[in-house]
């Protein structure tokens, strides 16, 4: 089977989302051929790629960050066609109308496929005027109606980047039989722009589309534009237009995809609310390499009984400020307690704020007048001398804490469970679904509740050990690479056996056998071969 794997800002690059689970999926299915179609987000990202296995037969990449002007300009007839399609698209965005949005999207895709030139057209004055008319039309929100010229220009620039997959040469089958139009299944490793090439391959070639979302892209865009992101925030009108585009795109993807695999119930609820039907949904948890955590998880050593461990990316969404205030209450009740914070990455400004708060709340302590003082809160990095691996970081203490206010699927929590550690977590995202009763859950932004839960486990070693054992058993059942790969193998076969809308297959299961693309005369029927010339030497 040939799988076209679609990514945005992740695999096969060394950094980015979905990198690890995509690599584990590809390596776990060596019996299939994979073709990678990757959208990159920056020049720095493109410089580092991970090694690929041999059954990855083809890799195509395209940047979302660099200009993509092909130098093509439209004739008068083509400009009219573009204007009609673009008006429908922006009307669908501004008025929240799904049918005009879809008609405009596929119309622009058809134009780009036949003529190219979409880059210049999307940045033209006529496009800005069409967008302005859609913003002023009845049905648009008050925020959109208040858009200024600068807002329109900024959104048109963003829209051109988001629609860049329409102009790519990924779809037509080339002389080597490569292209999204020739694969058996398109598998998008995320929703949003990453799934757009698969949406077009389904539209034009009938290729089945599978979309996997471990973090819902629509939700991520909402959060990034509502103050969760860093840096300069966009204007309100631009923010509203971008959010409306992603909502309409997500709804179209959920309506047209043959199958959707959310990574947890939290993501599944988002997809259902945006139009996905339950018959095409199946939860597939991300797979982790359980062997990496086996030594710690199976060890009789349960870690330092007085130590709390936190691990992850140090950023505002993780709410380490609340954790430090909670630990201050823990220290008042249990003076021997320690908190070790292990960073996989960090927002420098937020990390500095956390260090400053820790220094204020917990002055360095010393056992006597000649001993150097030591702070009970330690900021460390995974890969350092005291914690060369994530497993050893989790194994440093008896209890692992998650203090987030925003969370999708909490991978660090699942890793702690594989290490057999009891956990205390805030009730956000898919936390309850992941732990399933094997840990304690408290409300977010509530340091007192977090402190009480930590103290209850620090003071009851037997309970902590019991919860840790149950957590490891649950993680081994649900969150391993093996279960993840087996689930996708089954879904691939189901999509292939179901048949597709290809004109050459007519929806008949296995209508296009794999040997049909093997080079050689034996792939052509005998009746199609020309009869030999009786006067030639070969006929004598």
Backbone torsions as a table, in degrees:
resi	resn	phi	psi	omega
1	UNK	NA	144.4	178.5
2	UNK	-108.0	121.6	-178.6
3	UNK	-110.7	124.1	171.9
4	UNK	-92.8	107.2	-176.6
5	UNK	-94.2	120.1	-175.9
6	UNK	-105.8	127.3	-179.8
7	UNK	-133.9	158.2	174.1
8	UNK	-134.0	113.9	177.2
9	UNK	67.3	27.7	-179.9
10	UNK	-141.1	-130.0	179.3
11	UNK	-53.2	136.6	5.9
12	UNK	-94.1	19.5	178.7
13	UNK	-77.0	156.2	-174.6
14	UNK	-74.5	-16.0	179.2
15	UNK	-127.8	157.6	175.8
16	UNK	119.6	170.9	-177.9
17	UNK	-71.0	154.9	172.9
18	UNK	64.0	11.5	-177.5
19	UNK	-68.2	-48.4	-173.4
20	UNK	-68.2	-47.8	-175.0
21	UNK	-70.8	-30.7	175.5
22	UNK	-65.1	-43.4	-180.0
23	UNK	-64.4	-40.7	178.6
24	UNK	-67.1	-36.8	177.8
25	UNK	-64.7	-48.1	-177.9
26	UNK	-62.8	-45.9	-179.1
27	UNK	-69.9	-23.9	179.5
28	UNK	-81.5	-8.7	180.0
29	UNK	-126.2	64.1	-177.7
30	UNK	-69.2	-13.0	179.8
31	UNK	-76.4	-10.5	179.1
32	UNK	-109.8	157.3	172.7
33	UNK	-94.8	136.1	178.2
34	UNK	-116.7	134.7	169.6
35	UNK	-114.9	127.6	-176.1
36	UNK	-99.8	133.5	176.1
37	UNK	-127.1	102.5	-168.4
38	UNK	-115.5	130.8	171.9
39	UNK	-99.1	127.0	-178.1
40	UNK	-101.9	156.2	-176.1
41	UNK	-107.1	-12.7	-178.5
42	UNK	-161.0	160.3	177.0
43	UNK	-66.8	-35.7	179.6
44	UNK	-62.9	-38.0	-178.8
45	UNK	-65.2	-38.4	-176.1
46	UNK	-69.2	-17.1	-176.4
47	UNK	-75.1	-17.3	-175.4
48	UNK	-126.0	116.7	176.1
49	UNK	-122.1	151.6	177.2
50	UNK	-88.1	153.2	177.5
51	UNK	-62.8	142.5	-177.3
52	UNK	-111.3	145.5	178.0
53	UNK	-71.2	167.0	-173.8
54	UNK	-67.6	-27.3	-177.8
55	UNK	-81.8	5.9	164.9
56	UNK	-86.7	101.8	-168.4
57	UNK	-86.3	-18.9	-173.9
58	UNK	-157.2	140.4	177.8
59	UNK	-131.5	125.1	173.6
60	UNK	-123.3	137.4	-178.9
61	UNK	-128.1	155.7	176.1
62	UNK	-150.8	138.0	-179.9
63	UNK	-86.7	141.8	170.9
64	UNK	-96.1	-0.1	-172.9
65	UNK	-109.5	-17.7	-175.2
66	UNK	-103.2	151.5	176.5
67	UNK	-57.9	144.3	-177.3
68	UNK	-126.9	42.1	-177.7
69	UNK	-78.8	119.1	178.6
70	UNK	-91.1	4.4	178.0
71	UNK	76.8	6.1	-176.5
72	UNK	-88.0	134.9	173.3
73	UNK	-119.8	155.1	-173.4
74	UNK	-94.7	151.2	170.6
75	UNK	-77.1	176.2	-178.7
76	UNK	-61.2	-42.6	-179.8
77	UNK	-65.4	-41.3	179.2
78	UNK	-66.7	-35.7	178.3
79	UNK	-65.5	-38.5	176.7
80	UNK	-64.4	-42.1	178.8
81	UNK	-62.7	-44.0	177.9
82	UNK	-61.6	-44.0	-177.3
83	UNK	-61.6	-42.0	179.8
84	UNK	-63.2	-45.0	-179.1
85	UNK	-67.3	-41.5	-177.1
86	UNK	-69.2	-35.8	177.1
87	UNK	-61.8	-40.8	178.1
88	UNK	-65.3	-41.9	-179.3
89	UNK	-60.7	-51.7	-176.3
90	UNK	-71.8	-28.5	173.7
91	UNK	-64.4	-41.4	177.0
92	UNK	-63.1	-36.0	179.3
93	UNK	-70.0	-50.1	-173.2
94	UNK	-73.6	-37.5	-177.0
95	UNK	-95.1	-3.3	-179.2
96	UNK	67.6	35.9	-177.5
97	UNK	-102.6	115.1	-175.7
98	UNK	-68.6	-38.1	-175.7
99	UNK	-66.8	-49.6	175.6
100	UNK	-60.7	-36.2	178.7
101	UNK	-60.8	-48.3	-178.9
102	UNK	-64.3	-42.8	179.8
103	UNK	-62.0	-43.1	178.5
104	UNK	-66.6	-40.8	-179.3
105	UNK	-61.8	-49.6	-178.1
106	UNK	-72.1	-29.7	175.0
107	UNK	-64.9	-44.1	176.7
108	UNK	-65.2	-37.7	178.7
109	UNK	-63.4	-41.6	177.9
110	UNK	-64.3	-40.0	178.2
111	UNK	-65.1	-44.5	179.3
112	UNK	-64.6	-37.1	179.4
113	UNK	-65.8	-35.6	-177.4
114	UNK	-87.2	-38.6	-169.0
115	UNK	-120.9	-19.5	-171.9
116	UNK	70.9	-158.8	172.8
117	UNK	75.8	11.3	-175.9
118	UNK	-70.4	-29.5	-178.1
119	UNK	-59.3	-51.8	-178.0
120	UNK	-67.2	-37.9	-177.7
121	UNK	-66.7	-40.3	-178.7
122	UNK	-68.4	-23.5	179.8
123	UNK	-101.1	14.1	-176.9
124	UNK	-84.6	166.0	178.3
125	UNK	-65.4	-35.0	-180.0
126	UNK	-64.1	-34.3	177.6
127	UNK	-66.8	-41.3	179.1
128	UNK	-65.1	-40.5	179.1
129	UNK	-66.0	-39.4	177.4
130	UNK	-64.1	-40.2	177.8
131	UNK	-65.1	-41.4	179.2
132	UNK	-62.1	-41.8	179.7
133	UNK	-64.1	-38.8	178.8
134	UNK	-67.3	-36.0	178.8
135	UNK	-68.3	-32.3	-177.6
136	UNK	-87.4	-10.3	-174.8
137	UNK	-73.3	155.7	175.7
138	UNK	-59.8	143.0	-179.9
139	UNK	103.5	-20.4	177.4
140	UNK	-76.1	150.3	-179.8
141	UNK	-69.7	162.0	-179.0
142	UNK	-62.5	-37.6	179.7
143	UNK	-64.1	-42.6	179.4
144	UNK	-67.8	-39.9	179.6
145	UNK	-62.5	-25.3	-179.5
146	UNK	-86.6	7.9	-177.2
147	UNK	-63.4	136.5	175.8
148	UNK	-95.9	174.7	-179.4
149	UNK	-59.0	-42.0	178.9
150	UNK	-61.1	-36.9	177.1
151	UNK	-64.8	-43.4	-179.3
152	UNK	-62.7	-43.9	179.9
153	UNK	-63.8	-41.5	179.9
154	UNK	-65.3	-41.9	-179.6
155	UNK	-68.3	-38.7	177.8
156	UNK	-60.5	-39.6	176.5
157	UNK	-61.8	-45.4	179.2
158	UNK	-66.1	-38.9	-179.4
159	UNK	-63.7	-38.8	178.1
160	UNK	-61.1	-41.1	178.1
161	UNK	-66.1	-42.4	-177.9
162	UNK	-68.9	-27.9	179.5
163	UNK	-95.1	7.4	-177.8
164	UNK	-59.1	-32.7	176.6
165	UNK	-58.8	-20.4	178.9
166	UNK	-64.1	-28.0	-174.1
167	UNK	-97.5	2.3	-176.0
168	UNK	-75.9	158.0	179.1
169	UNK	-98.4	36.9	-175.7
170	UNK	-87.9	-10.3	-162.6
171	UNK	-95.9	-46.8	-176.8
172	UNK	-68.3	140.0	177.0
173	UNK	-72.5	125.2	-178.0
174	UNK	-89.1	-172.5	-176.5
175	UNK	-63.7	-26.0	178.6
176	UNK	-88.4	4.8	179.7
177	UNK	78.1	19.6	-178.1
178	UNK	-105.1	149.4	-178.3
179	UNK	140.0	154.5	-177.7
180	UNK	-63.4	-25.4	178.5
181	UNK	-70.5	-11.9	-176.8
182	UNK	-108.7	-5.0	-177.7
183	UNK	-79.4	164.3	179.4
184	UNK	-84.5	-35.1	-180.0
185	UNK	-144.4	135.3	169.2
186	UNK	-95.9	126.1	179.8
187	UNK	-119.2	108.7	177.4
188	UNK	-87.3	124.5	-177.7
189	UNK	-80.0	2.8	176.5
190	UNK	-162.9	165.3	174.1
191	UNK	-85.7	-163.8	177.4
192	UNK	69.5	-141.3	-175.3
193	UNK	-61.6	-31.4	-179.9
194	UNK	-61.2	-33.3	-178.0
195	UNK	-87.1	-8.5	-177.2
196	UNK	-60.6	-43.9	175.6
197	UNK	-59.5	-37.7	177.4
198	UNK	-67.0	-34.9	177.1
199	UNK	-63.5	-40.2	179.0
200	UNK	-72.2	-37.2	177.2
201	UNK	-63.6	-35.7	176.5
202	UNK	-70.0	-41.5	-177.6
203	UNK	-64.9	-46.7	-172.3
204	UNK	-92.1	-26.2	-175.0
205	UNK	-125.1	-3.4	179.0
206	UNK	72.3	22.5	-179.3
207	UNK	-76.1	128.3	178.5
208	UNK	-58.9	141.0	-177.0
209	UNK	-117.0	125.5	173.9
210	UNK	-114.4	130.5	-179.4
211	UNK	-121.3	124.8	177.3
212	UNK	-111.8	130.4	177.4
213	UNK	-132.3	111.0	172.2
214	UNK	-90.0	-25.6	169.4
215	UNK	-131.2	120.1	-174.4
216	UNK	-65.6	121.7	-177.0
217	UNK	-63.2	-38.2	179.0
218	UNK	-60.9	-44.4	178.4
219	UNK	-62.6	-40.4	179.6
220	UNK	-62.6	-39.3	178.9
221	UNK	-68.5	-40.1	176.9
222	UNK	-58.8	-46.3	-178.3
223	UNK	-65.5	-40.4	-177.6
224	UNK	-66.7	-28.5	-178.5
225	UNK	-98.0	0.9	178.5
226	UNK	-110.6	21.5	173.5
227	UNK	107.2	-6.8	179.5
228	UNK	-78.6	-22.5	-178.8
229	UNK	-80.6	170.3	-179.5
230	UNK	-107.2	163.2	177.6
231	UNK	89.3	-171.2	-177.1
232	UNK	-70.1	129.2	-179.4
233	UNK	-81.7	146.3	177.7
234	UNK	-71.4	167.1	178.4
235	UNK	-65.5	153.7	-178.3
236	UNK	-56.3	-41.8	-179.5
237	UNK	-66.2	-40.9	177.8
238	UNK	-64.7	-42.5	178.8
239	UNK	-58.8	-43.3	-179.6
240	UNK	-67.7	-39.4	-179.4
241	UNK	-68.7	-42.2	178.7
242	UNK	-63.7	-42.9	178.5
243	UNK	-62.9	-39.6	179.0
244	UNK	-66.0	-38.9	177.2
245	UNK	-62.0	-47.4	-178.1
246	UNK	-66.2	-33.6	176.6
247	UNK	-64.7	-45.5	-179.5
248	UNK	-67.1	-39.1	179.1
249	UNK	-66.4	-43.5	178.7
250	UNK	-61.6	-42.3	179.7
251	UNK	-63.3	-39.3	178.0
252	UNK	-67.1	-41.1	178.5
253	UNK	-63.6	-45.8	-178.7
254	UNK	-65.8	-31.3	-179.4
255	UNK	-76.8	-31.3	-173.1
256	UNK	-99.9	-21.6	-177.3
257	UNK	-63.2	141.5	177.7
258	UNK	-71.8	-30.9	-178.8
259	UNK	-155.0	144.2	179.5
260	UNK	-125.9	133.6	179.1
261	UNK	-123.4	87.3	173.0
262	UNK	-67.4	151.1	-178.1
263	UNK	-83.8	-7.8	179.4
264	UNK	-167.8	170.4	-177.9
265	UNK	-65.5	-31.1	178.5
266	UNK	-61.5	-47.0	177.1
267	UNK	-67.0	-35.9	-179.9
268	UNK	-62.4	-40.2	179.0
269	UNK	-63.3	-39.4	176.5
270	UNK	-61.0	-44.6	-178.3
271	UNK	-65.1	-41.1	179.7
272	UNK	-64.2	-39.6	180.0
273	UNK	-68.9	-20.3	178.7
274	UNK	-97.9	10.7	171.8
275	UNK	112.5	-3.3	179.1
276	UNK	-71.2	138.7	179.1
277	UNK	-92.1	147.4	-175.0
278	UNK	-64.6	-27.6	-178.9
279	UNK	-64.9	-22.2	-178.5
280	UNK	-107.8	17.9	-178.8
281	UNK	-114.8	140.2	172.4
282	UNK	-150.7	125.2	179.4
283	UNK	-74.8	124.8	176.4
284	UNK	-126.0	109.5	-178.5
285	UNK	-69.8	148.5	176.9
286	UNK	-64.7	148.2	-179.0
287	UNK	-100.8	135.4	177.7
288	UNK	-120.6	154.2	-178.6
289	UNK	-79.7	97.7	-176.1
290	UNK	-63.1	-27.5	-178.2
291	UNK	-62.2	-28.7	-179.5
292	UNK	-64.0	-25.4	-175.4
293	UNK	-110.3	4.6	-174.5
294	UNK	-65.9	-40.8	-176.9
295	UNK	-59.9	-47.0	179.3
296	UNK	-72.2	-42.1	-176.2
297	UNK	-65.5	-32.7	-178.0
298	UNK	-97.0	-2.0	-179.2
299	UNK	-74.3	147.9	175.8
300	UNK	-74.6	-18.2	178.1
301	UNK	-75.0	123.4	-175.6
302	UNK	-100.4	11.7	179.9
303	UNK	85.7	172.9	179.3
304	UNK	-63.1	121.4	-175.9
305	UNK	-67.4	-13.4	-178.9
306	UNK	-105.8	8.4	-172.8
307	UNK	-111.3	131.9	169.2
308	UNK	-98.6	142.2	-178.6
309	UNK	-121.5	134.1	170.2
310	UNK	-124.3	137.8	179.2
311	UNK	-140.2	144.3	177.8
312	UNK	147.7	-166.8	178.4
313	UNK	-84.3	127.6	-179.6
314	UNK	-81.6	105.2	-179.2
315	UNK	-154.3	164.8	-175.1
316	UNK	-57.6	-34.0	-178.5
317	UNK	-63.5	-21.1	-179.6
318	UNK	-83.7	-11.8	173.7
319	UNK	51.6	53.4	176.0
320	UNK	-68.5	-21.1	176.9
321	UNK	-61.4	-46.4	177.8
322	UNK	-64.1	-37.0	179.0
323	UNK	-63.3	-41.1	179.9
324	UNK	-66.0	-39.0	176.5
325	UNK	-66.6	-38.2	177.1
326	UNK	-64.4	-39.8	-179.6
327	UNK	-66.7	-28.7	175.9
328	UNK	-61.3	-39.3	176.6
329	UNK	-70.6	-36.7	176.7
330	UNK	-60.7	-41.1	-178.2
331	UNK	-66.7	-34.3	179.0
332	UNK	-66.1	-33.7	179.7
333	UNK	-88.4	-28.6	-177.7
334	UNK	-136.7	90.0	-173.6
335	UNK	-62.9	-20.3	-178.9
336	UNK	-83.6	-6.9	-174.6
337	UNK	-64.9	146.3	177.4
338	UNK	-129.8	151.2	176.4
339	UNK	-125.6	121.4	178.5
340	UNK	-113.3	119.9	-178.8
341	UNK	-105.1	116.0	-179.0
342	UNK	-106.7	118.3	-176.6
343	UNK	-97.7	129.9	169.8
344	UNK	-87.3	-28.8	174.6
345	UNK	-162.0	169.1	-174.7
346	UNK	-153.6	145.4	165.3
347	UNK	-82.3	113.4	-172.7
348	UNK	-54.9	-43.3	-178.5
349	UNK	-65.6	-42.5	-179.6
350	UNK	-69.4	-38.1	177.3
351	UNK	-61.2	-41.2	178.3
352	UNK	-63.2	-39.2	178.0
353	UNK	-64.0	-40.7	-179.5
354	UNK	-66.5	-42.3	178.2
355	UNK	-62.4	-41.1	-180.0
356	UNK	-64.3	-42.3	179.0
357	UNK	-65.5	-40.6	178.9
358	UNK	-62.3	-38.8	178.8
359	UNK	-67.0	-32.8	178.9
360	UNK	-75.7	-41.5	-176.7
361	UNK	-75.4	-32.0	-173.9
362	UNK	-130.4	85.7	175.2
363	UNK	-59.2	148.4	179.5
364	UNK	-54.8	135.0	-177.5
365	UNK	-109.4	148.7	177.4
366	UNK	-137.6	144.2	-178.0
367	UNK	-71.4	-28.8	-179.8
368	UNK	-152.5	-173.5	-173.5
369	UNK	-76.4	-10.3	-177.9
370	UNK	-111.9	-6.0	-177.8
371	UNK	-90.3	140.4	177.8
372	UNK	-67.9	136.1	-179.4
373	UNK	-69.7	154.0	-178.9
374	UNK	-138.9	135.4	179.4
375	UNK	-83.1	137.5	-179.8
376	UNK	-72.8	-8.1	175.4
377	UNK	-108.9	122.6	-178.9
378	UNK	-114.8	130.2	174.3
379	UNK	-101.8	118.8	-174.8
380	UNK	-133.7	171.6	176.8
381	UNK	-120.0	140.8	173.0
382	UNK	-70.5	126.8	-172.9
383	UNK	111.2	-5.3	177.2
384	UNK	-80.4	179.3	-176.6
385	UNK	-63.9	-31.3	-178.8
386	UNK	-87.1	-16.4	-179.9
387	UNK	-148.1	75.6	-178.0
388	UNK	-67.1	-16.7	179.8
389	UNK	-138.1	163.3	179.1
390	UNK	-64.1	-37.4	-179.7
391	UNK	-60.8	-41.1	-179.9
392	UNK	-71.2	-28.1	175.3
393	UNK	-66.5	-47.5	178.8
394	UNK	-65.0	-33.6	-178.5
395	UNK	-75.4	-4.2	-177.0
396	UNK	-72.1	-21.7	-177.6
397	UNK	-133.9	176.6	180.0
398	UNK	-84.5	-32.8	-173.7
399	UNK	-125.9	136.4	175.3
400	UNK	-107.6	133.9	-174.5
401	UNK	-114.4	139.1	170.8
402	UNK	-124.0	123.5	-172.2
403	UNK	-117.3	20.1	-170.7
404	UNK	-66.2	154.0	169.1
405	UNK	-105.4	-16.8	176.0
406	UNK	-134.4	129.9	-178.2
407	UNK	-158.1	141.7	170.4
408	UNK	-95.4	-107.1	171.6
409	UNK	-94.0	117.3	-174.5
410	UNK	-79.3	90.1	-177.6
411	UNK	-62.7	-39.0	-179.1
412	UNK	-63.6	-32.9	177.6
413	UNK	-66.9	-43.0	178.4
414	UNK	-65.3	-36.7	177.4
415	UNK	-65.1	-40.9	177.2
416	UNK	-62.5	-36.8	177.6
417	UNK	-65.2	-40.4	176.9
418	UNK	-63.0	-26.0	177.2
419	UNK	-84.8	2.5	178.0
420	UNK	71.9	32.9	-177.9
421	UNK	-104.3	141.3	171.5
422	UNK	-69.9	147.9	-174.4
423	UNK	-129.2	148.6	170.2
424	UNK	-123.6	123.3	-172.0
425	UNK	-135.8	155.7	171.4
426	UNK	-84.1	150.9	-174.6
427	UNK	-84.5	79.2	179.9
428	UNK	-134.7	155.9	175.1
429	UNK	53.2	-132.5	-176.7
430	UNK	-98.5	23.2	-175.1
431	UNK	-59.4	-50.9	-178.2
432	UNK	-60.7	-38.7	179.6
433	UNK	-65.6	-38.0	-177.7
434	UNK	-70.8	-49.5	-174.4
435	UNK	-77.5	-30.6	174.7
436	UNK	54.1	37.6	178.8
437	UNK	89.6	6.6	-179.5
438	UNK	-98.6	11.1	178.7
439	UNK	-155.4	177.3	-179.7
440	UNK	-98.0	140.2	-178.4
441	UNK	-124.9	133.9	-179.5
442	UNK	-130.0	162.1	178.0
443	UNK	-65.4	148.0	175.3
444	UNK	-69.6	160.1	179.2
445	UNK	54.8	39.1	178.8
446	UNK	-135.3	82.2	-177.0
447	UNK	-58.1	-35.6	-178.5
448	UNK	-65.0	-44.9	178.5
449	UNK	-63.8	-39.1	178.8
450	UNK	-63.6	-41.5	179.8
451	UNK	-65.4	-42.9	-179.5
452	UNK	-63.1	-40.1	178.8
453	UNK	-65.8	-41.1	178.4
454	UNK	-63.9	-42.9	179.9
455	UNK	-64.3	-35.6	-179.2
456	UNK	-64.2	-32.8	178.8
457	UNK	-85.9	-36.1	177.0
458	UNK	-63.6	-30.9	-178.7
459	UNK	-91.3	1.5	-178.4
460	UNK	-137.0	85.1	-176.4
461	UNK	-61.7	-38.2	-178.3
462	UNK	-64.8	-42.8	178.9
463	UNK	-65.5	-42.2	179.0
464	UNK	-61.5	-41.7	179.6
465	UNK	-67.4	-39.0	179.8
466	UNK	-64.5	-44.7	178.0
467	UNK	-65.0	-38.8	178.7
468	UNK	-63.0	-41.2	178.2
469	UNK	-64.6	-42.6	178.4
470	UNK	-65.1	-37.2	179.6
471	UNK	-64.6	-42.6	179.3
472	UNK	-64.2	-41.9	179.6
473	UNK	-62.0	-40.7	179.5
474	UNK	-66.6	-43.5	-179.5
475	UNK	-64.1	-39.4	178.7
476	UNK	-66.0	-27.3	179.6
477	UNK	-80.3	-35.6	-168.5
478	UNK	-112.4	-27.8	-165.7
479	UNK	-118.3	34.7	179.7
480	UNK	-101.6	160.0	177.1
481	UNK	-59.9	-38.5	-175.6
482	UNK	-60.5	-45.2	-179.4
483	UNK	-68.9	-34.0	179.7
484	UNK	-66.6	-47.9	-179.2
485	UNK	-64.9	-42.0	179.8
486	UNK	-62.3	-38.4	-180.0
487	UNK	-64.9	-45.2	-179.5
488	UNK	-70.9	-33.4	174.9
489	UNK	-59.3	-43.6	178.9
490	UNK	-64.9	-41.5	-178.7
491	UNK	-68.1	-40.8	176.8
492	UNK	-56.9	-48.5	-178.6
493	UNK	-64.0	-37.2	179.5
494	UNK	-64.6	-43.6	-180.0
495	UNK	-65.8	-39.0	-179.7
496	UNK	-68.9	-42.1	-178.6
497	UNK	-70.4	-27.3	-179.5
498	UNK	-66.3	-24.1	-174.9
499	UNK	87.6	173.3	-176.5
500	UNK	-142.3	-176.5	178.9
501	UNK	-93.5	21.7	-179.3
502	UNK	-66.0	142.0	176.0
503	UNK	-66.7	-26.6	-178.9
504	UNK	-85.9	-11.0	-178.6
505	UNK	-111.3	-23.2	178.5
506	UNK	60.6	20.6	-179.6
507	UNK	80.0	6.6	-179.6
508	UNK	-82.7	129.2	179.5
509	UNK	-57.6	134.6	177.9
510	UNK	55.7	33.7	-178.6
511	UNK	-68.1	-23.8	-179.5
512	UNK	-116.2	91.4	-175.3
513	UNK	-67.0	152.7	-177.9
514	UNK	-59.6	-32.8	-176.4
515	UNK	-71.1	-8.3	179.9
516	UNK	-65.8	-19.6	-179.4
517	UNK	-105.5	8.1	176.1
518	UNK	-76.5	126.9	-177.8
519	UNK	-68.3	143.9	178.2
520	UNK	139.3	158.1	-175.3
521	UNK	-68.9	-20.9	-175.7
522	UNK	-72.1	-9.7	178.7
523	UNK	-84.9	-8.8	178.5
524	UNK	-99.6	139.2	178.0
525	UNK	-64.2	149.6	-175.4
526	UNK	-63.1	-31.7	-177.9
527	UNK	-71.3	-15.2	-179.4
528	UNK	-85.9	-10.3	-177.9
529	UNK	-78.8	137.6	179.2
530	UNK	-67.2	145.0	179.2
531	UNK	-69.0	143.4	-178.7
532	UNK	-67.5	148.1	177.3
533	UNK	-74.9	120.9	-177.1
534	UNK	-63.6	-16.7	-179.7
535	UNK	-90.9	-7.0	-177.6
536	UNK	-80.0	163.1	-179.5
537	UNK	-67.2	-30.6	-178.7
538	UNK	-66.8	-25.1	-178.1
539	UNK	-86.9	-12.9	-177.8
540	UNK	-76.9	NA	NA
